[in-house]
């Protein structure tokens, strides 16, 4: 006997709406389709920084994509085409070659006329082929240089890339263009920081990183990041090495000659070596030592024995005693809970170690290491730590990192525009895709479940080390 209830033809039984089960999130209530549920209220820093640039238009033009062409295909062109004047056979040959840039000539066997064309646009005052400039910039975007470009060209059966002299000139052009865009990004970030804080007296975090590990590195980078907006406000690259200065030691053995003096005066403007004179170095050394002992003396100070002579003076600084002194209200000031001098005496060896001259010499110039690995790793993605590079390459890497960190893919496209390189529709689409992937990854890492999973994994790893 059939237990199913009879129903009219063409009608279907009603289905129950899904209300959740044991695997669904208890915090998410199932409701109407139009209702939006916020799954991640704590937005990532990438989302906060990039949201302002999302709606802005990306720079583009009507140019088409670049393609590779096998030069042997010109033989097919010769057999399929003819001279427009005499309808005779034509010849297509490559006359000159400058790296990736080539000049082609088309001529007729029976007619004396000929025409020439180039495989790349020419830009700049010195008429540089864009394909060479784009190739060097592309290599720098993936953290590679001239050697990698040569390897790529060899494997692809391309002609030899630009010479070392042309490569250096292109890098100088890239440095100038990226510096313009990076300065614009940092200026905008500083304005946003002032707008959020409502004052030009803003709070920042200083960051430092080395080209190689340890204090023996020849290239160091210092950055300043705004505390509120989370963007790079200032960046500087310092180097203790200059190749031209090393070469001059062999060329000019006698520095007293006029030829060396003339070279030195001409080279001083472009020297990559940062020289800190002895007086400035000594002043900075004393300044760091005073800052360390200011903490110890501030903590042990009492109403009977105030020792704030090393603390900073002013109205809006951290030392309340000097604030009262600045406002002429010391009679109303009372020290709060001071640490007994006997207790601080046991901590005095630590302060002596921190103010050790050997340790402070490593901090001269402010080139100390900090923990902002996000920006540091981004910088060295554009300039590998495993290969030697000049200060110019490090500066380009810092500019690209600053542009990417502050403005994302839009900033990189502005850099291409500053280099007079076309940004076609496909390039813009790829940039938007990378932008969305960056936000998606950052949002996933920012979720509470992901953070808890990372903490649990770290606890298991620590427990495993203790067992071994």
C-alpha positions, -999 to +999 in steps of 0.1 A: +000+000+000+014+034-009+017+057+021+025+088+001-001+115+002-018+122-031-011+157-046-021+175-077-002+171-109+025+198-115+029+207-078+059+199-057+061+193-019+074+223+001+110+219+013+121+230+048+144+260+050+180+253+062+183+265+098+218+254+105+233+222+120+261+212+143+288+223+118+275+258+112+288+288+130+267+294+162+275+332+160+260+335+125+222+335+124+205+322+094+180+347+081+169+364+049+191+365+018+194+403+019+208+403+054+246+407+055+265+392+083+298+407+093+322+378+097+354+397+103+349+430+121+386+434+127+398+445+093+434+439+083+459+467+079+461+460+042+423+465+039+424+498+058+453+512+038+441+501+004+404+509+008+410+546+000+427+537-033+401+511-044+376+534-059+402+556-076+408+551-113+440+532-123+462+548-150+457+532-184+459+540-221+449+525-254+481+506-260+481+469-269+500+440-253+536+432-261+542+399-278+572+377-288+578+371-325+602+345-340+623+365-365+623+335-389+586+342-395+596+371-417+604+346-444+567+338-445+559+375-448+583+378-477+565+351-496+531+363-488+536+401-494+548+421-523+560+456-531+531+482-532+548+500-561+560+473-586+544+442-570+579+426-568+594+404-541+604+421-509+631+414-483+629+420-446+662+421-427+674+432-392+700+460-398+710+470-362+705+456-328+708+474-294+699+448-268+662+440-271+657+469-295+661+462-332+659+481-364+644+463-394+646+473-431+621+463-458+633+466-494+622+456-529+644+435-552+634+454-584+626+488-568+652+509-551+629+522-523+632+509-487+617+516-454+629+510-418+610+506-385+618+497-349+603+470-327+599+493-298+588+528-289+615+554-281+611+577-251+631+601-231+654+630-240+681+605-253+655+584-272+657+552-252+638+521-263+609+513-239+615+476-242+649+478-226+636+501-198+606+478-192+628+447-191+651+462-164+621+474-144+605+439-146+636+422-133+637+447-104+601+440-096+610+403-089+642+412-071+666+403-099+693+422-118+715+422-149+728+386-145+692+372-142+682+393-173+711+377-192+701+342-182+665+349-192+676+362-226+699+332-232+672+306-223+646+324-245+671+327-274+668+365-273+697+388-282+720+399-255+703+425-232+716+460-225+752+466-217+763+473-182+767+510-189+731+512-204+719+491-175+733+516-149+717+545-168+683+528-169+686+522-131+693+559-126+661+567-145+641+541-125+655+556-093+644+591-102+609+579-113+603+557-082+616+585-059+591+609-073+562+585-068+575+573-034+578+609-021+543+616-033+530+586-014+549+595+018+537+631+016+501+620+013+506+595+042+520+623+064+489+645+056+466+616+064+484+610+097+481+647+107+444+647+098+438+617+120+457+630+150+446+666+145+482+679+150+515+680+133+530+665+164+524+629+154+535+595+169+556+573+147+575+541+149+611+540+137+623+509+119+657+497+107+670+468+086+703+457+071+712+445+036+730+415+052+728+401+087+748+418+115+763+452+120+790+447+094+766+453+065+776+480+041+739+491+034+713+499+059+677+512+057+658+534+082+620+539+079+594+558+098+558+546+099+528+565+112+512+551+143+476+559+132+475+554+095+501+526+094+518+539+063+555+548+055+561+585+062+599+586+056+626+563+044+663+566+040+691+544+027+726+547+041+758+531+028+794+529+041+808+519+007+813+536-026+828+518-056+841+550-072+860+558-041+876+524-040+886+527-077+901+562-070+925+547-045+942+528-073+941+557-098+952+585-075+979+572-052+989+607-042+959+626-028+978+659-027+978+662-065+955+686-082+940+658-104+927+640-073+914+672-058+895+680-090+881+644-091+871+646-055+852+679-059+833+664-089+826+631-072+814+646-038+779+652-052+774+616-063+793+597-036+773+569-022+793+567+011+777+583+041+803+601+061+795+610+097+821+635+110+838+629+144+820+658+161+786+647+150+794+611+160+805+621+195+774+643+200+751+614+190+770+590+213+766+613+243+729+618+234+722+580+234+740+576+267+720+604+284+687+589+272+696+556+289+705+571+322+675+595+321+653+564+327+672+553+358+674+588+373+637+595+366+625+564+383+646+570+415+637+607+418+618+619+449+605+652+462+636+655+484+660+645+457+647+651+421+671+639+394+655+649+361+684+668+345+687+641+318+650+640+311+637+660+280+624+695+287+592+710+273+555+711+278+543+680+259+570+655+268+568+624+291+586+638+321+559+654+343+585+671+366+600+690+336+565+698+324+557+714+357+591+732+356+583+745+322+549+759+334+565+773+366+543+751+388+569+730+407+554+739+441+523+719+432+541+689+417+545+658+439+564+627+429+542+596+428+554+561+438+592+561+432+612+530+432+635+528+462+671+535+453+682+502+469+660+483+444+672+503+415+708+498+426+704+461+418+693+471+382+722+495+378+745+470+361+719+466+333+719+503+326+757+503+326+756+475+300+731+494+279+753+525+280+784+506+271+804+526+245+809+494+224+772+488+222+763+524+216+788+526+186+765+501+168+736+525+172+753+556+157+733+570+129+701+554+142+708+522+123+693+498+148+673+467+142+636+466+151+608+441+147+587+455+118+593+425+096+564+433+073+580+463+056+616+448+059+607+417+041+589+437+014+620+458+009+643+428+004+618+412-020+629+438-045+666+435-036+677+401-026+700+397+005+718+368-012+734+389-039+756+420-038+740+453-049+748+490-048+731+517-029+712+527-060+695+493-062+687+494-025+671+529-029+650+516-058+639+486-037+630+509-008+610+532-031+591+502-046+584+488-012+572+522+000+549+526-030+536+490-027+531+493+011+512+527+009+494+526-024+494+490-036+492+482-073+480+516-082+513+531-070+533+506-092+512+517-122+520+553-114+557+544-114+553+529-149+536+561-160+565+581-146+589+560-166+569+568-197+559+531-201+524+522-214+499+506-190+475+486-211+441+471-201+456+436-194+482+451-171+455+469-151+434+438-149+464+418-135+471+446-110+435+445-098+437+407-094+469+409-074+452+437-053+422+415-045+444+385-037+464+406-013+433+418+005+419+383+006+450+368+021+453+396+047+417+392+057+421+355+061+452+359+083+433+385+104+404+362+112+401+350+148+401+313+138+433+318+118+450+336+147+440+309+172+453+282+148+486+299+145+489+302+183+480+265+187+506+255+161+532+276+179+523+260+213+527+225+198+560+234+183+573+248+216+561+217+235+579+195+210+611+213+215+608+209+253+603+172+249+634+168+228 
